[in-house]
């Protein structure tokens, strides 16, 4: 699993993870495992697997580290 930091969360149920690459990875609230989307906060460390969404790379199986 890869590690990253939550860079931004929205009130629409999605967010972005900074993982050290050139682009941030999108994730949807349905991808969060082991916690509620509402329990996450910006700057929090998370682990995830990189997947492929309709608009490019995304984070899946997002879990608080």
N, C-alpha and C positions, 0 to 999 in steps of 0.2 A: 504494500500500500504506500502511496505517496503522502507526503505531509505538506501542509500549507497553512496560510493564515486567512481568516475571513476579512476581506477588504471592505465589502459593502453589503448591506442587507436592505431589502425594500419592504414596504408594507403590502406588496402584491404577492409575497410568497416565494421570492427567489433572491439569490445573492451571487456574489462573485468571490472566488478564492484566488489569492496571490500565491503562486507556487514556484516562483523563481524563474519562470519562462518569460517570454516577451509579451504574452497575452494572459489576462486573468481568465480563469475557468468559471463558466456559468454553472450554477446548480439550482435546482427547484426544490421546494419544501418536501416534495414526495421522495427525494433522494436522501433525506436525512434519516440515519439509523441510530437507535439508542438514545435519542433525545428528541424533544419537540423543536420545531423550527423557531418557536417563540423563545426558547431557552438559549439560543445562540446569540452571540454578540460580536460586533466588529472588533478585530484584533485577537480573536480567539484562535488557538491552534486546533487544527482538525486533520484527520487522515481521510483519504478518499481513494477511489480507483478512477482512472481517467477513462472516459467513454466517448462515444461519438453521438452527438445530437443532430437534429435537422439543420442546424446552423453552424456546426463545427464541433470542436472538442468541448466536453463538459465534464463535470465531476459527478460521480455516482457513489453510492454507499458512503455518504459523508457522515463521519463520526467525530465527536469531540475527542481531542487527544488527551 
